[in-house]
């Protein structure tokens, strides 16, 4: 799971030529939610990742 977490993190951090599709965003959020439920990340970490994926950080 830690490797998946790092791969997803790297994917989000890369500058994208275009925004993530709606489906990809949903898949990433659901994967992070599963990791939160499995105890691999805190509620705050999940919310931070979700905001970044949805483009809601610092708005």
PyMOL commands that set and color helices and strands:
alter all, ss='L'
color gray80, all
select helices_A, chain A and resi 2-13+22-37+43-54
alter helices_A, ss='H'
color red, helices_A
deselect
rebuild
show_as cartoon
